[in-house]
Structure formats: structure tokens, C-alpha cells
Amino acid sequence: MVDESGDYRPVSWLAVAAAIGGIVSAIALLGPLFWVVPLLATLLALVALADVGRDGATKVGRWAALAGLFLAIGFASQAISGHLVGRWVAGRRAEATARHWVATVQQGNVTDAAKMLDPGAIDRGPMMPGSLDEPLEALVAKHPVVAAIRDCGPGAAPSVVIEGTMPEDARLWVAAVTLGPCGGATGGEVKARMILRSLPLTRKGRVYDSWQVFKLADPRASGLPGG
């Protein structure tokens, strides 16, 4: 490349690589696993700027390095902000699902409460006698958490705290529910923990986010971490 003085100066391969790295940084939008790409592209761009900007440099490519730097920072910022917003929205939807499920149980609507559960949400084992042959709705009706919520009364206000996602799967959200003060002879409050998840639901060609209770912990068993 010919510079302003009319002398030929080669283009820095670091600057070219930085520009390419900036373009490739768009892959960071796919998820946190790819966030390292814009980080590496940013470091490469900074090295390229130092290479062409030092005294006596024999190569050009400052604009290419700057373009790579701006692209890498831009894609990284968009990826991180989009991820944080997405997690915030998912957390709020998980909380709303937990509240809705508890309210459904409080109203005594076991059928609808069962429809909001994953088929494997309740363990079919020694804690639930006869559970191997019973439908999910029957298991829900006699589950200790459901019984405690119903006994607490419809007037008890639920408090839901989203504790975060499961370590093995970031799509699974853990919610801690406290219901109380309970009325009648029950007194005190009811505590339960559950795992919630979203499932893509397609209707008329459009994809919707459908949430369900993926796991309902039995207080007599270690169904959830920290329970």
C-alpha cells in the first residue's frame, strides 16, 4: 500500500487478522460459549494498533485494526447485554409460573395444576405408594406439597424467590416458594422448592415460550439441591 508520502508500505498481517477477527466476533451472539472470540479479536486488534503505530513502523493497517476493534467490542457488548436481558426475562417468567401454579393449587384445581407439570415432575417411587400405576393427576392430588398448600388456605400470599439455574442445565430455574401465614388449624407457613423450565410451543407457524414445573420436590426427599 502506498502511504501519504508516496512510499510503499506493506499492510500489517496483524491488522488484517484483527479485521477478520472483528467480523468473526459475530459468532458471540450465539451464546456465552463463544464470548472468547471477541475477546481474542480485541487483543489482536490492540496488538495490531501497537504494531503499526510505533515509531519507525514499516507497515500500515491502522484503519483495519480499528475496524476489527470496534466490531469485536460491538458484538461482545450486544451478546452480553442480550444474554443478561434474556436471563432476566426468563427469571421473571419462571417466577410467574411458580406463582400461577401455587395459585392454581390453592384454588383446588388439581387438574389444571397437573397439566402444568412435566410428566416426570413427581417421583414414582417408595415415597409415593402405588405411584407406578397411577396417572399424574392422582399423584398431584396426594403429593405432600400440594396437600400442604391446599390446607394453608386460598387467602395465604405466596412469596417466590428465584434462586438461579441448575448447574448442569442453564434452562432449568430453581424457585423457592413460601406460603403464609396459613389459616385455620394449619398455622405457620408452607415452604416448597421446584424446578421450572421453558419449552418452545408452535402455534400457527409461530414459536411461543411455554413454561412448566419440571420437578416438584417432596419435602421428605432431597429432590432439589439445597432442599
C-alpha positions in Angstrom: 0.0 0.0 0.0 1.3 3.5 -0.9 1.2 5.9 2.1 0.7 9.7 2.0 4.4 10.3 1.3 4.2 8.2 -1.8 6.3 5.3 -0.3 5.1 1.8 -0.5 4.4 0.2 2.9 3.1 -3.3 3.3 -0.2 -3.9 5.2 0.3 -5.5 8.6 -1.0 -9.0 8.7 -1.9 -8.4 12.3 -4.3 -5.6 11.2 -5.8 -7.8 8.6 -6.3 -10.6 11.1 -7.8 -8.1 13.6 -10.4 -7.0 10.9 -11.3 -10.6 10.2 -11.5 -11.4 13.9 -13.9 -8.5 14.3 -16.2 -9.9 11.7 -16.0 -13.4 13.1 -16.9 -12.0 16.5 -20.5 -12.0 15.4 -20.5 -15.7 16.5 -20.6 -14.4 20.1 -24.3 -13.7 19.6 -24.9 -17.5 19.6 -24.1 -17.8 23.3 -21.6 -17.4 26.2 -19.6 -20.3 24.9 -18.4 -18.1 22.0 -17.6 -14.9 24.0 -13.9 -15.7 23.9 -13.9 -14.9 20.2 -14.4 -11.1 20.5 -12.0 -11.1 23.5 -9.3 -12.6 21.4 -10.2 -10.3 18.5 -9.9 -7.2 20.8 -6.5 -8.3 22.0 -5.4 -8.9 18.4 -6.6 -5.5 17.3 -4.7 -3.8 20.2 -1.5 -5.6 19.2 -2.1 -4.7 15.6 -2.5 -1.0 16.5 0.7 -1.1 18.5 2.4 -2.8 15.6 1.5 -0.1 13.0 1.6 2.9 15.4 5.1 2.5 16.9 7.9 4.9 15.8 9.5 3.7 12.7 6.8 1.3 11.8 7.2 -0.1 8.3 3.6 -1.4 7.9 0.2 0.2 7.6 -3.3 -1.1 8.6 -4.4 1.2 11.4 -8.0 1.6 10.0 -8.3 -2.2 9.5 -7.2 -2.7 13.1 -9.6 -0.1 14.4 -12.5 -1.6 12.4 -11.7 -5.0 13.9 -11.5 -3.5 17.4 -14.9 -1.7 17.1 -16.6 -4.8 15.6 -15.3 -7.0 18.4 -16.4 -4.6 21.1 -19.7 -4.0 19.5 -20.6 -7.7 19.1 -19.3 -8.5 22.6 -21.5 -5.8 24.1 -24.5 -6.9 22.1 -24.0 -10.5 23.1 -23.6 -9.9 26.8 -26.4 -7.4 27.1 -28.7 -9.7 25.1 -27.8 -12.6 27.3 -28.4 -10.6 30.6 -31.7 -9.3 29.4 -32.8 -12.8 28.3 -31.9 -14.3 31.7 -33.8 -11.5 33.4 -36.9 -12.2 31.3 -36.6 -15.9 31.8 -36.3 -15.5 35.6 -39.4 -13.3 35.7 -41.3 -15.9 33.7 -40.2 -18.7 35.9 -41.4 -16.7 38.9 -44.7 -16.0 37.3 -45.1 -19.7 36.5 -44.4 -20.7 40.1 -46.9 -18.2 41.4 -49.6 -19.3 38.9 -49.1 -23.0 39.8 -49.3 -22.3 43.6 -52.5 -20.2 43.0 -54.0 -23.0 40.9 -53.4 -25.5 43.7 -54.8 -23.0 46.3 -58.0 -22.8 44.3 -58.3 -26.6 44.5 -57.9 -27.1 40.7 -55.7 -30.2 40.7 -56.5 -31.0 37.1 -55.0 -27.7 35.8 -52.1 -28.0 38.3 -51.3 -31.4 36.8 -51.4 -30.0 33.3 -48.7 -27.5 34.2 -46.3 -30.3 35.4 -43.8 -32.3 33.4 -44.8 -36.0 33.3 -41.7 -36.7 35.4 -42.2 -33.8 37.8 -43.2 -36.2 40.7 -41.0 -39.1 41.6 -42.8 -42.5 41.2 -41.0 -44.4 43.9 -41.2 -45.7 47.5 -42.2 -42.2 48.8 -45.4 -42.4 46.8 -47.1 -45.9 47.4 -48.9 -47.2 44.3 -47.4 -44.4 42.2 -46.2 -46.6 39.4 -49.7 -47.3 38.1 -51.4 -44.0 38.9 -51.9 -41.1 36.5 -50.1 -37.8 37.2 -53.3 -36.1 38.4 -53.7 -38.7 41.1 -50.1 -38.2 42.2 -50.6 -34.5 42.3 -53.7 -34.8 44.5 -51.9 -36.7 47.2 -48.5 -35.0 47.0 -47.5 -33.6 50.4 -46.6 -30.2 48.9 -50.0 -29.9 47.2 -51.8 -31.1 50.3 -49.9 -28.5 52.4 -50.7 -25.7 50.0 -54.4 -26.6 49.9 -54.5 -26.9 53.7 -52.9 -23.5 54.1 -55.9 -21.9 52.5 -56.7 -19.7 49.5 -56.0 -16.5 51.4 -52.3 -17.1 52.0 -50.0 -14.9 50.0 -47.1 -16.7 48.2 -43.6 -15.4 48.1 -41.4 -16.7 45.3 -37.6 -16.3 45.2 -35.8 -17.4 42.0 -32.5 -19.0 43.2 -30.9 -19.3 39.8 -30.4 -22.0 37.3 -29.3 -25.6 37.7 -25.5 -26.1 37.3 -26.0 -28.9 34.8 -28.6 -27.1 32.7 -29.0 -23.3 32.5 -32.5 -23.7 31.1 -33.8 -25.1 34.4 -34.7 -22.5 37.0 -34.9 -23.2 40.8 -37.7 -21.4 42.7 -38.2 -21.3 46.5 -41.8 -20.7 47.5 -43.0 -19.6 50.9 -46.8 -19.5 51.5 -48.3 -17.9 54.6 -49.5 -17.1 57.1 -51.7 -20.1 56.8 -55.3 -20.0 58.0 -57.3 -22.5 60.0 -55.7 -25.1 62.1 -52.6 -25.3 59.9 -50.9 -22.1 61.1 -47.4 -21.1 60.3 -46.3 -21.2 56.7 -45.6 -23.7 53.9 -42.3 -23.9 52.1 -41.6 -25.7 48.8 -39.0 -25.7 46.1 -39.4 -26.6 42.5 -37.6 -26.6 39.1 -39.1 -24.8 36.2 -38.3 -24.8 32.5 -39.5 -23.3 29.2 -40.5 -25.3 26.2 -40.9 -24.0 22.7 -44.6 -24.2 21.6 -45.5 -23.8 17.9 -49.0 -22.4 17.1 -50.0 -21.3 13.6 -46.4 -21.2 12.5 -45.2 -19.0 15.4 -43.0 -20.2 18.3 -44.1 -19.3 21.8 -42.3 -19.8 25.1 -44.3 -22.2 27.3 -43.3 -22.7 30.9 -44.0 -25.7 33.1 -43.0 -27.2 36.5 -40.2 -29.6 35.6 -39.6 -31.0 39.1 -41.6 -30.8 42.3 -39.7 -31.6 45.4 -41.0 -33.9 48.1 -40.0 -32.4 51.5 -39.3 -35.9 52.7 -36.7 -36.4 50.0 -33.7 -34.5 48.6 -35.4 -33.7 45.3 -33.6 -30.4 44.7 -30.2 -29.1 45.7 -30.1 -27.4 49.0 -33.5 -28.7 50.0 
